Amino acid sequence: MPHRVRPDRARALRRRLLLAGGLASLAGLAALGGAAPARAARPELLVRFSHVVASGTPKGQMALHFQRLVAERSAGRIRVEVYPDSQLYGDEDELEALKLGAVELLAPSLSKFGQAGLPEFEVFDLPFLFDDLAQVRRVTQGPVGRRLLERLAHQQMVGLGFMDGSFKQMSANRPLRAPADFKGLRLRVQASRVLVAQMRALGAEPVVLPFGETRRALARRVVDGAENPLSNFLTQGLQAVQTDLTLTHHGYLGYAVVSHPRFWTSLSAPNRELLQQALAESLEFGSRLSAELDRQALAQVLQLPHLRVHALSGLERAALQQAAQAVHQSFEQRVGHGLLAEVRLAIAADN
């Protein structure tokens, strides 16, 4: 089993209080800058949207865009409260919070659904499967993506849509250009069997760790490195605790917005349609922003004075890809050949 770093006792206590509703109003004030207007009218409908990344990331901006659209189109009848950066819930408890009715919307990374009993979603974690976002969209926006969203109903979730993330790069305190460079390193991963297997195939020890704990774990040398999109690398300030960033472009990190059937079916038809339309537009906004910010982030990291950035040669990338092929085979044995075959067909299809 991979090593797991447990959340601290303070977070566990906060989680219990929040699930009981004890701190919901205080958290709402914090998300609004600490001072809600005293005479603000109570909305007809409150939608709490929790996520684990910073507001400046594409996912964070998508949630804020959704908040604005809903406020405008409902004339204030519906209020969306956005809680970024694990303010309410982290990787380890957000899906439970959704099921208990403590939040109405989440935008988990696709890796989370594998641990929630839907191993099909781990196909997105397979290393070196996708070359670019166009290939990813052929999967998420086509029949395979629609079936995967429908599968969420099996775990008491309503799948409302996908948002493009970006490709992950490897960071550590040395270059990671070949499998031998990974030997002896403890690298942070999400709780995904595929990602655990990926790190082992490359020769590293995987450490399952909530996203919000990553920077502190790197600073304290609990882990030696991590995989992240460039926007997450920058917004979490990982350049302060890592000396080397290798542009491996090895894996995809994307998201799905989910709700709970109890909440979603309780909505009136007009409110549901308003939220669906605003969310669809926001997911497109977030996907476009993700691509643009990834380009900007690359230019930014190349200018950081104390960070060494390494680009792989074709041969180096091929060697890493070859080392990771066993992960694909293991996934097929566990989930079946059919899904991966469908995904590969969609990737290969002309747009």
Short mmCIF file of the C-alpha atoms (twelve columns), coordinates in Angstrom:
data_MODEL
# 
_entry.id   MODEL 
# 
loop_
_atom_site.group_PDB 
_atom_site.id 
_atom_site.type_symbol 
_atom_site.label_atom_id 
_atom_site.label_alt_id 
_atom_site.label_comp_id 
_atom_site.label_asym_id 
_atom_site.label_seq_id 
_atom_site.Cartn_x 
_atom_site.Cartn_y 
_atom_site.Cartn_z 
_atom_site.pdbx_PDB_model_num 
ATOM 1   C CA . MET A 1   0.000   0.000  0.000   1 
ATOM 2   C CA . PRO A 2   1.225   3.553  -0.651  1 
ATOM 3   C CA . HIS A 3   2.099   5.666  2.322   1 
ATOM 4   C CA . ARG A 4   -0.831  7.901  3.367   1 
ATOM 5   C CA . VAL A 5   -0.455  11.152 5.251   1 
ATOM 6   C CA . ARG A 6   -3.492  11.686 7.491   1 
ATOM 7   C CA . PRO A 7   -5.069  15.152 7.844   1 
ATOM 8   C CA . ASP A 8   -4.200  16.924 11.090  1 
ATOM 9   C CA . ARG A 9   -6.499  16.863 14.113  1 
ATOM 10  C CA . ALA A 10  -7.578  20.477 13.635  1 
ATOM 11  C CA . ARG A 11  -8.905  19.743 10.162  1 
ATOM 12  C CA . ALA A 12  -10.694 16.638 11.421  1 
ATOM 13  C CA . LEU A 13  -12.385 18.684 14.152  1 
ATOM 14  C CA . ARG A 14  -13.360 21.422 11.691  1 
ATOM 15  C CA . ARG A 15  -14.814 18.801 9.391   1 
ATOM 16  C CA . ARG A 16  -17.065 17.391 12.099  1 
ATOM 17  C CA . LEU A 17  -18.281 20.856 13.057  1 
ATOM 18  C CA . LEU A 18  -18.961 21.827 9.481   1 
ATOM 19  C CA . LEU A 19  -20.869 18.656 8.777   1 
ATOM 20  C CA . ALA A 20  -23.044 19.481 11.757  1 
ATOM 21  C CA . GLY A 21  -23.656 22.952 10.317  1 
ATOM 22  C CA . GLY A 22  -21.961 24.721 13.205  1 
ATOM 23  C CA . LEU A 23  -19.564 26.829 11.158  1 
ATOM 24  C CA . ALA A 24  -21.434 27.234 7.884   1 
ATOM 25  C CA . SER A 25  -22.418 30.838 8.496   1 
ATOM 26  C CA . LEU A 26  -18.928 31.824 9.651   1 
ATOM 27  C CA . ALA A 27  -17.367 30.165 6.598   1 
ATOM 28  C CA . GLY A 28  -19.778 32.073 4.385   1 
ATOM 29  C CA . LEU A 29  -18.653 35.373 5.893   1 
ATOM 30  C CA . ALA A 30  -15.013 34.422 5.382   1 
ATOM 31  C CA . ALA A 31  -15.633 33.588 1.723   1 
ATOM 32  C CA . LEU A 32  -17.269 37.004 1.267   1 
ATOM 33  C CA . GLY A 33  -14.327 38.840 2.802   1 
ATOM 34  C CA . GLY A 34  -15.656 38.720 6.359   1 
ATOM 35  C CA . ALA A 35  -18.472 41.237 6.032   1 
ATOM 36  C CA . ALA A 36  -21.776 40.332 4.469   1 
ATOM 37  C CA . PRO A 37  -24.101 43.353 4.155   1 
ATOM 38  C CA . ALA A 38  -26.299 43.574 7.249   1 
ATOM 39  C CA . ARG A 39  -29.434 44.205 5.214   1 
ATOM 40  C CA . ALA A 40  -28.764 41.752 2.417   1 
ATOM 41  C CA . ALA A 41  -31.937 39.945 1.449   1 
ATOM 42  C CA . ARG A 42  -31.968 36.234 2.062   1 
ATOM 43  C CA . PRO A 43  -31.887 34.421 -1.300  1 
ATOM 44  C CA . GLU A 44  -34.600 31.992 -2.287  1 
ATOM 45  C CA . LEU A 45  -31.912 29.391 -2.970  1 
ATOM 46  C CA . LEU A 46  -28.376 29.049 -1.591  1 
ATOM 47  C CA . VAL A 47  -25.836 26.942 -3.497  1 
ATOM 48  C CA . ARG A 48  -22.551 26.202 -1.720  1 
ATOM 49  C CA . PHE A 49  -19.733 25.406 -4.164  1 
ATOM 50  C CA . SER A 50  -16.595 23.984 -2.532  1 
ATOM 51  C CA . HIS A 51  -13.271 23.160 -4.185  1 
ATOM 52  C CA . VAL A 52  -9.668  22.563 -3.153  1 
ATOM 53  C CA . VAL A 53  -7.588  24.885 -5.346  1 
ATOM 54  C CA . ALA A 54  -6.811  28.600 -5.231  1 
ATOM 55  C CA . SER A 55  -9.226  31.149 -6.676  1 
ATOM 56  C CA . GLY A 56  -6.653  32.213 -9.254  1 
ATOM 57  C CA . THR A 57  -6.516  28.793 -10.904 1 
ATOM 58  C CA . PRO A 58  -8.740  27.983 -13.913 1 
ATOM 59  C CA . LYS A 59  -11.065 25.900 -11.733 1 
ATOM 60  C CA . GLY A 60  -11.242 28.676 -9.168  1 
ATOM 61  C CA . GLN A 61  -12.054 31.240 -11.856 1 
ATOM 62  C CA . MET A 62  -14.675 28.922 -13.363 1 
ATOM 63  C CA . ALA A 63  -16.479 28.738 -10.005 1 
ATOM 64  C CA . LEU A 64  -16.431 32.540 -9.639  1 
ATOM 65  C CA . HIS A 65  -17.689 32.973 -13.209 1 
ATOM 66  C CA . PHE A 66  -20.572 30.632 -12.392 1 
ATOM 67  C CA . GLN A 67  -21.288 32.643 -9.249  1 
ATOM 68  C CA . ARG A 68  -21.521 35.871 -11.270 1 
ATOM 69  C CA . LEU A 69  -23.713 34.409 -13.994 1 
ATOM 70  C CA . VAL A 70  -26.171 32.950 -11.512 1 
ATOM 71  C CA . ALA A 71  -26.387 36.221 -9.555  1 
ATOM 72  C CA . GLU A 72  -27.065 38.203 -12.740 1 
ATOM 73  C CA . ARG A 73  -29.562 35.820 -14.312 1 
ATOM 74  C CA . SER A 74  -31.534 35.155 -11.150 1 
ATOM 75  C CA . ALA A 75  -31.506 38.841 -10.110 1 
ATOM 76  C CA . GLY A 76  -30.196 37.704 -6.742  1 
ATOM 77  C CA . ARG A 77  -32.848 35.034 -6.122  1 
ATOM 78  C CA . ILE A 78  -30.130 32.359 -6.198  1 
ATOM 79  C CA . ARG A 79  -26.850 32.927 -4.403  1 
ATOM 80  C CA . VAL A 80  -23.779 30.814 -5.061  1 
ATOM 81  C CA . GLU A 81  -21.211 30.861 -2.262  1 
ATOM 82  C CA . VAL A 82  -17.789 29.711 -3.442  1 
ATOM 83  C CA . TYR A 83  -15.339 28.220 -0.948  1 
ATOM 84  C CA . PRO A 84  -11.894 27.779 -2.581  1 
ATOM 85  C CA . ASP A 85  -8.584  26.358 -1.400  1 
ATOM 86  C CA . SER A 86  -10.054 23.681 0.923   1 
ATOM 87  C CA . GLN A 87  -11.657 26.377 3.131   1 
ATOM 88  C CA . LEU A 88  -14.512 24.004 3.899   1 
ATOM 89  C CA . TYR A 89  -13.438 20.559 2.737   1 
ATOM 90  C CA . GLY A 90  -10.296 18.990 1.368   1 
ATOM 91  C CA . ASP A 91  -9.571  16.050 -0.891  1 
ATOM 92  C CA . GLU A 92  -10.233 13.573 1.885   1 
ATOM 93  C CA . ASP A 93  -13.754 14.655 2.849   1 
ATOM 94  C CA . GLU A 94  -15.456 16.712 0.135   1 
ATOM 95  C CA . LEU A 95  -17.377 13.823 -1.431  1 
ATOM 96  C CA . GLU A 96  -18.675 12.779 1.976   1 
ATOM 97  C CA . ALA A 97  -19.743 16.376 2.622   1 
ATOM 98  C CA . LEU A 98  -21.723 16.367 -0.621  1 
ATOM 99  C CA . LYS A 99  -23.535 13.165 0.318   1 
ATOM 100 C CA . LEU A 100 -24.399 14.581 3.752   1 
ATOM 101 C CA . GLY A 101 -25.822 17.764 2.257   1 
ATOM 102 C CA . ALA A 102 -23.107 20.073 3.654   1 
ATOM 103 C CA . VAL A 103 -22.462 21.470 0.139   1 
ATOM 104 C CA . GLU A 104 -24.421 21.459 -3.104  1 
ATOM 105 C CA . LEU A 105 -21.666 21.550 -5.748  1 
ATOM 106 C CA . LEU A 106 -18.136 20.194 -6.015  1 
ATOM 107 C CA . ALA A 107 -15.592 20.150 -8.827  1 
ATOM 108 C CA . PRO A 108 -13.319 17.211 -7.942  1 
ATOM 109 C CA . SER A 109 -10.466 16.106 -10.099 1 
ATOM 110 C CA . LEU A 110 -11.402 13.024 -12.106 1 
ATOM 111 C CA . SER A 111 -9.013  10.918 -10.025 1 
ATOM 112 C CA . LYS A 112 -11.292 11.257 -7.002  1 
ATOM 113 C CA . PHE A 113 -14.074 9.210  -8.551  1 
ATOM 114 C CA . GLY A 114 -11.972 6.064  -8.751  1 
ATOM 115 C CA . GLN A 115 -11.639 6.043  -4.982  1 
ATOM 116 C CA . ALA A 116 -15.380 6.685  -4.716  1 
ATOM 117 C CA . GLY A 117 -16.137 3.343  -6.384  1 
ATOM 118 C CA . LEU A 118 -15.975 4.337  -10.058 1 
ATOM 119 C CA . PRO A 119 -12.670 2.932  -11.350 1 
ATOM 120 C CA . GLU A 120 -13.589 3.799  -14.951 1 
ATOM 121 C CA . PHE A 121 -12.679 7.432  -14.242 1 
ATOM 122 C CA . GLU A 122 -9.090  6.402  -13.576 1 
ATOM 123 C CA . VAL A 123 -8.627  6.071  -17.321 1 
ATOM 124 C CA . PHE A 124 -7.879  9.816  -17.275 1 
ATOM 125 C CA . ASP A 125 -4.953  9.166  -14.906 1 
ATOM 126 C CA . LEU A 126 -3.136  6.815  -17.275 1 
ATOM 127 C CA . PRO A 127 0.330   8.230  -18.003 1 
ATOM 128 C CA . PHE A 128 1.144   9.253  -21.569 1 
ATOM 129 C CA . LEU A 129 -2.360  8.436  -22.829 1 
ATOM 130 C CA . PHE A 130 -3.231  11.890 -24.205 1 
ATOM 131 C CA . ASP A 131 -0.991  14.163 -26.237 1 
ATOM 132 C CA . ASP A 132 -3.109  17.324 -26.062 1 
ATOM 133 C CA . LEU A 133 -6.424  18.781 -24.914 1 
ATOM 134 C CA . ALA A 134 -8.066  18.187 -28.289 1 
ATOM 135 C CA . GLN A 135 -7.693  14.446 -27.709 1 
ATOM 136 C CA . VAL A 136 -9.092  14.747 -24.194 1 
ATOM 137 C CA . ARG A 137 -12.155 16.625 -25.443 1 
ATOM 138 C CA . ARG A 138 -12.923 13.913 -27.988 1 
ATOM 139 C CA . VAL A 139 -13.403 11.663 -24.984 1 
ATOM 140 C CA . THR A 140 -15.093 13.966 -22.463 1 
ATOM 141 C CA . GLN A 141 -17.426 15.665 -24.947 1 
ATOM 142 C CA . GLY A 142 -18.410 12.482 -26.773 1 
ATOM 143 C CA . PRO A 143 -20.333 9.282  -25.992 1 
ATOM 144 C CA . VAL A 144 -17.675 7.988  -23.583 1 
ATOM 145 C CA . GLY A 145 -17.840 11.168 -21.515 1 
ATOM 146 C CA . ARG A 146 -21.644 11.125 -21.403 1 
ATOM 147 C CA . ARG A 147 -21.680 7.521  -20.178 1 
ATOM 148 C CA . LEU A 148 -19.107 8.303  -17.498 1 
ATOM 149 C CA . LEU A 149 -21.193 11.204 -16.185 1 
ATOM 150 C CA . GLU A 150 -24.220 8.921  -16.063 1 
ATOM 151 C CA . ARG A 151 -22.190 6.369  -14.096 1 
ATOM 152 C CA . LEU A 152 -21.869 8.874  -11.247 1 
ATOM 153 C CA . ALA A 153 -25.488 8.122  -10.336 1 
ATOM 154 C CA . HIS A 154 -24.273 4.755  -9.009  1 
ATOM 155 C CA . GLN A 155 -22.480 6.634  -6.222  1 
ATOM 156 C CA . GLN A 156 -25.230 9.148  -5.415  1 
ATOM 157 C CA . MET A 157 -23.883 11.955 -7.565  1 
ATOM 158 C CA . VAL A 158 -25.271 13.919 -10.485 1 
ATOM 159 C CA . GLY A 159 -22.618 14.527 -13.139 1 
ATOM 160 C CA . LEU A 160 -23.127 18.020 -14.579 1 
ATOM 161 C CA . GLY A 161 -20.166 18.381 -16.920 1 
ATOM 162 C CA . PHE A 162 -16.434 18.195 -17.494 1 
ATOM 163 C CA . MET A 163 -13.901 20.995 -17.364 1 
ATOM 164 C CA . ASP A 164 -10.538 20.794 -19.029 1 
ATOM 165 C CA . GLY A 165 -7.592  20.972 -16.730 1 
ATOM 166 C CA . SER A 166 -4.119  20.728 -18.119 1 
ATOM 167 C CA . PHE A 167 -1.168  18.411 -18.281 1 
ATOM 168 C CA . LYS A 168 0.980   17.631 -15.283 1 
ATOM 169 C CA . GLN A 169 4.718   18.166 -14.949 1 
ATOM 170 C CA . MET A 170 7.092   16.625 -12.410 1 
ATOM 171 C CA . SER A 171 8.895   18.650 -9.770  1 
ATOM 172 C CA . ALA A 172 11.587  17.644 -7.282  1 
ATOM 173 C CA . ASN A 173 14.952  18.853 -6.089  1 
ATOM 174 C CA . ARG A 174 16.686  17.264 -9.045  1 
ATOM 175 C CA . PRO A 175 15.858  16.761 -12.733 1 
ATOM 176 C CA . LEU A 176 13.557  13.810 -13.527 1 
ATOM 177 C CA . ARG A 177 14.596  12.950 -17.051 1 
ATOM 178 C CA . ALA A 178 14.912  9.145  -16.855 1 
ATOM 179 C CA . PRO A 179 13.453  6.316  -14.746 1 
ATOM 180 C CA . ALA A 180 16.718  6.117  -12.796 1 
ATOM 181 C CA . ASP A 181 16.182  9.712  -11.609 1 
ATOM 182 C CA . PHE A 182 13.005  8.679  -9.777  1 
ATOM 183 C CA . LYS A 183 14.723  6.025  -7.657  1 
ATOM 184 C CA . GLY A 184 14.499  6.686  -3.934  1 
ATOM 185 C CA . LEU A 185 12.141  9.658  -4.232  1 
ATOM 186 C CA . ARG A 186 8.873   9.982  -2.333  1 
ATOM 187 C CA . LEU A 187 6.424   11.714 -4.673  1 
ATOM 188 C CA . ARG A 188 2.990   13.076 -3.769  1 
ATOM 189 C CA . VAL A 189 -0.001  11.707 -5.660  1 
ATOM 190 C CA . GLN A 190 -3.764  11.884 -5.401  1 
ATOM 191 C CA . ALA A 191 -5.596  8.866  -4.043  1 
ATOM 192 C CA . SER A 192 -5.695  6.981  -7.350  1 
ATOM 193 C CA . ARG A 193 -4.570  3.414  -7.931  1 
ATOM 194 C CA . VAL A 194 -3.358  4.400  -11.378 1 
ATOM 195 C CA . LEU A 195 -1.231  7.260  -10.052 1 
ATOM 196 C CA . VAL A 196 0.195   5.065  -7.309  1 
ATOM 197 C CA . ALA A 197 1.081   2.452  -9.930  1 
ATOM 198 C CA . GLN A 198 2.544   5.147  -12.196 1 
ATOM 199 C CA . MET A 199 5.027   6.325  -9.570  1 
ATOM 200 C CA . ARG A 200 6.018   2.771  -8.723  1 
ATOM 201 C CA . ALA A 201 6.539   1.962  -12.396 1 
ATOM 202 C CA . LEU A 202 8.880   4.950  -12.659 1 
ATOM 203 C CA . GLY A 203 10.785  3.774  -9.566  1 
ATOM 204 C CA . ALA A 204 9.495   6.258  -6.966  1 
ATOM 205 C CA . GLU A 205 7.543   5.701  -3.748  1 
ATOM 206 C CA . PRO A 206 4.038   7.185  -4.020  1 
ATOM 207 C CA . VAL A 207 2.708   9.177  -1.064  1 
ATOM 208 C CA . VAL A 208 -1.053  9.778  -1.056  1 
ATOM 209 C CA . LEU A 209 -1.596  13.271 0.268   1 
ATOM 210 C CA . PRO A 210 -4.414  15.848 0.073   1 
ATOM 211 C CA . PHE A 211 -3.661  18.671 -2.344  1 
ATOM 212 C CA . GLY A 212 -3.892  21.319 0.356   1 
ATOM 213 C CA . GLU A 213 -1.128  19.602 2.358   1 
ATOM 214 C CA . THR A 214 1.347   19.318 -0.515  1 
ATOM 215 C CA . ARG A 215 3.382   22.491 -0.066  1 
ATOM 216 C CA . ARG A 216 3.870   21.972 3.662   1 
ATOM 217 C CA . ALA A 217 4.872   18.346 3.099   1 
ATOM 218 C CA . LEU A 218 7.450   19.429 0.516   1 
ATOM 219 C CA . ALA A 219 8.816   22.120 2.822   1 
ATOM 220 C CA . ARG A 220 9.172   19.599 5.657   1 
ATOM 221 C CA . ARG A 221 10.677  16.945 3.349   1 
ATOM 222 C CA . VAL A 222 7.814   14.549 4.063   1 
ATOM 223 C CA . VAL A 223 7.794   14.154 0.290   1 
ATOM 224 C CA . ASP A 224 10.508  14.948 -2.232  1 
ATOM 225 C CA . GLY A 225 8.418   15.991 -5.194  1 
ATOM 226 C CA . ALA A 226 5.033   16.059 -6.874  1 
ATOM 227 C CA . GLU A 227 3.178   16.171 -10.169 1 
ATOM 228 C CA . ASN A 228 1.108   19.266 -10.942 1 
ATOM 229 C CA . PRO A 229 -0.186  21.431 -13.764 1 
ATOM 230 C CA . LEU A 230 1.897   24.578 -14.011 1 
ATOM 231 C CA . SER A 231 -0.932  26.798 -12.730 1 
ATOM 232 C CA . ASN A 232 -1.179  24.743 -9.523  1 
ATOM 233 C CA . PHE A 233 2.600   24.716 -9.186  1 
ATOM 234 C CA . LEU A 234 2.641   28.520 -9.228  1 
ATOM 235 C CA . THR A 235 -0.475  29.306 -7.197  1 
ATOM 236 C CA . GLN A 236 0.663   26.955 -4.424  1 
ATOM 237 C CA . GLY A 237 4.118   28.551 -4.382  1 
ATOM 238 C CA . LEU A 238 5.911   25.273 -4.982  1 
ATOM 239 C CA . GLN A 239 8.864   27.066 -6.567  1 
ATOM 240 C CA . ALA A 240 9.844   28.049 -3.022  1 
ATOM 241 C CA . VAL A 241 10.214  24.404 -1.966  1 
ATOM 242 C CA . GLN A 242 11.361  22.739 -5.221  1 
ATOM 243 C CA . THR A 243 14.499  23.482 -7.197  1 
ATOM 244 C CA . ASP A 244 13.723  21.581 -10.410 1 
ATOM 245 C CA . LEU A 245 10.715  21.319 -12.713 1 
ATOM 246 C CA . THR A 246 10.779  18.767 -15.524 1 
ATOM 247 C CA . LEU A 247 8.316   19.311 -18.385 1 
ATOM 248 C CA . THR A 248 7.213   15.696 -18.652 1 
ATOM 249 C CA . HIS A 249 3.669   16.452 -19.938 1 
ATOM 250 C CA . HIS A 250 2.954   12.910 -18.808 1 
ATOM 251 C CA . GLY A 251 -0.570  12.978 -17.409 1 
ATOM 252 C CA . TYR A 252 -3.850  14.822 -17.633 1 
ATOM 253 C CA . LEU A 253 -5.644  16.513 -14.741 1 
ATOM 254 C CA . GLY A 254 -9.289  17.360 -15.407 1 
ATOM 255 C CA . TYR A 255 -12.435 17.949 -13.403 1 
ATOM 256 C CA . ALA A 256 -16.132 17.157 -13.274 1 
ATOM 257 C CA . VAL A 257 -18.751 19.250 -11.515 1 
ATOM 258 C CA . VAL A 258 -21.124 17.141 -9.450  1 
ATOM 259 C CA . SER A 259 -24.154 17.640 -7.247  1 
ATOM 260 C CA . HIS A 260 -26.270 15.341 -5.108  1 
ATOM 261 C CA . PRO A 261 -29.513 13.862 -6.502  1 
ATOM 262 C CA . ARG A 262 -31.453 14.977 -3.444  1 
ATOM 263 C CA . PHE A 263 -30.559 18.627 -4.040  1 
ATOM 264 C CA . TRP A 264 -30.699 18.508 -7.836  1 
ATOM 265 C CA . THR A 265 -34.129 16.909 -8.029  1 
ATOM 266 C CA . SER A 266 -35.496 19.320 -5.402  1 
ATOM 267 C CA . LEU A 267 -34.933 22.280 -7.742  1 
ATOM 268 C CA . SER A 268 -37.796 23.794 -9.696  1 
ATOM 269 C CA . ALA A 269 -37.476 23.295 -13.451 1 
ATOM 270 C CA . PRO A 270 -36.659 27.000 -14.113 1 
ATOM 271 C CA . ASN A 271 -33.972 27.074 -11.410 1 
ATOM 272 C CA . ARG A 272 -32.437 23.832 -12.628 1 
ATOM 273 C CA . GLU A 273 -32.330 25.121 -16.206 1 
ATOM 274 C CA . LEU A 274 -30.751 28.395 -15.088 1 
ATOM 275 C CA . LEU A 275 -28.048 26.592 -13.117 1 
ATOM 276 C CA . GLN A 276 -27.391 24.098 -15.919 1 
ATOM 277 C CA . GLN A 277 -26.975 26.816 -18.542 1 
ATOM 278 C CA . ALA A 278 -24.785 28.994 -16.339 1 
ATOM 279 C CA . LEU A 279 -22.636 26.000 -15.454 1 
ATOM 280 C CA . ALA A 280 -22.249 24.863 -19.078 1 
ATOM 281 C CA . GLU A 281 -21.037 28.350 -20.032 1 
ATOM 282 C CA . SER A 282 -18.748 28.488 -17.004 1 
ATOM 283 C CA . LEU A 283 -17.170 25.123 -17.804 1 
ATOM 284 C CA . GLU A 284 -16.399 26.333 -21.335 1 
ATOM 285 C CA . PHE A 285 -14.994 29.537 -19.863 1 
ATOM 286 C CA . GLY A 286 -12.842 27.543 -17.453 1 
ATOM 287 C CA . SER A 287 -11.581 25.222 -20.171 1 
ATOM 288 C CA . ARG A 288 -10.533 28.133 -22.404 1 
ATOM 289 C CA . LEU A 289 -8.912  29.868 -19.458 1 
ATOM 290 C CA . SER A 290 -7.063  26.695 -18.511 1 
ATOM 291 C CA . ALA A 291 -5.384  26.503 -21.913 1 
ATOM 292 C CA . GLU A 292 -4.468  30.190 -21.850 1 
ATOM 293 C CA . LEU A 293 -3.168  30.200 -18.285 1 
ATOM 294 C CA . ASP A 294 -1.112  27.097 -18.974 1 
ATOM 295 C CA . ARG A 295 0.683   28.997 -21.742 1 
ATOM 296 C CA . GLN A 296 1.177   31.961 -19.437 1 
ATOM 297 C CA . ALA A 297 2.369   29.750 -16.595 1 
ATOM 298 C CA . LEU A 298 5.014   28.165 -18.809 1 
ATOM 299 C CA . ALA A 299 6.386   31.590 -19.678 1 
ATOM 300 C CA . GLN A 300 6.329   32.464 -15.980 1 
ATOM 301 C CA . VAL A 301 8.176   29.404 -14.699 1 
ATOM 302 C CA . LEU A 302 10.853  29.870 -17.342 1 
ATOM 303 C CA . GLN A 303 11.567  33.295 -15.808 1 
ATOM 304 C CA . LEU A 304 11.777  32.178 -12.173 1 
ATOM 305 C CA . PRO A 305 15.362  32.863 -11.057 1 
ATOM 306 C CA . HIS A 306 15.834  29.983 -8.616  1 
ATOM 307 C CA . LEU A 307 13.954  27.265 -10.516 1 
ATOM 308 C CA . ARG A 308 15.705  25.004 -13.011 1 
ATOM 309 C CA . VAL A 309 13.313  23.973 -15.822 1 
ATOM 310 C CA . HIS A 310 14.147  20.912 -17.922 1 
ATOM 311 C CA . ALA A 311 12.633  19.910 -21.272 1 
ATOM 312 C CA . LEU A 312 12.705  16.234 -22.257 1 
ATOM 313 C CA . SER A 313 14.206  15.027 -25.486 1 
ATOM 314 C CA . GLY A 314 12.170  12.644 -27.623 1 
ATOM 315 C CA . LEU A 315 14.259  9.697  -26.449 1 
ATOM 316 C CA . GLU A 316 13.904  10.648 -22.783 1 
ATOM 317 C CA . ARG A 317 10.132  10.934 -23.080 1 
ATOM 318 C CA . ALA A 318 9.964   7.580  -24.878 1 
ATOM 319 C CA . ALA A 319 11.933  5.912  -22.073 1 
ATOM 320 C CA . LEU A 320 9.549   7.251  -19.416 1 
ATOM 321 C CA . GLN A 321 6.576   6.212  -21.534 1 
ATOM 322 C CA . GLN A 322 7.946   2.706  -21.910 1 
ATOM 323 C CA . ALA A 323 8.486   2.396  -18.152 1 
ATOM 324 C CA . ALA A 324 4.848   3.383  -17.559 1 
ATOM 325 C CA . GLN A 325 3.252   0.949  -20.026 1 
ATOM 326 C CA . ALA A 326 2.684   -1.651 -17.320 1 
ATOM 327 C CA . VAL A 327 0.210   0.765  -15.723 1 
ATOM 328 C CA . HIS A 328 -2.015  0.599  -18.820 1 
ATOM 329 C CA . GLN A 329 -1.966  -3.189 -18.740 1 
ATOM 330 C CA . SER A 330 -2.858  -3.286 -15.054 1 
ATOM 331 C CA . PHE A 331 -5.775  -0.886 -15.625 1 
ATOM 332 C CA . GLU A 332 -7.162  -3.088 -18.422 1 
ATOM 333 C CA . GLN A 333 -6.979  -6.177 -16.220 1 
ATOM 334 C CA . ARG A 334 -8.914  -4.406 -13.484 1 
ATOM 335 C CA . VAL A 335 -11.520 -2.467 -15.483 1 
ATOM 336 C CA . GLY A 336 -11.646 -4.418 -18.736 1 
ATOM 337 C CA . HIS A 337 -10.358 -3.882 -22.251 1 
ATOM 338 C CA . GLY A 338 -13.495 -2.220 -23.625 1 
ATOM 339 C CA . LEU A 339 -13.275 1.224  -22.026 1 
ATOM 340 C CA . LEU A 340 -9.624  1.838  -22.851 1 
ATOM 341 C CA . ALA A 341 -10.218 0.620  -26.419 1 
ATOM 342 C CA . GLU A 342 -13.101 3.119  -26.764 1 
ATOM 343 C CA . VAL A 343 -10.979 5.928  -25.392 1 
ATOM 344 C CA . ARG A 344 -8.152  5.134  -27.805 1 
ATOM 345 C CA . LEU A 345 -10.598 5.092  -30.712 1 
ATOM 346 C CA . ALA A 346 -11.937 8.484  -29.689 1 
ATOM 347 C CA . ILE A 347 -8.416  9.848  -29.397 1 
ATOM 348 C CA . ALA A 348 -7.553  8.638  -32.874 1 
ATOM 349 C CA . ALA A 349 -10.757 9.930  -34.493 1 
ATOM 350 C CA . ASP A 350 -10.721 13.062 -36.628 1 
ATOM 351 C CA . ASN A 351 -12.371 15.998 -34.938 1 
# 
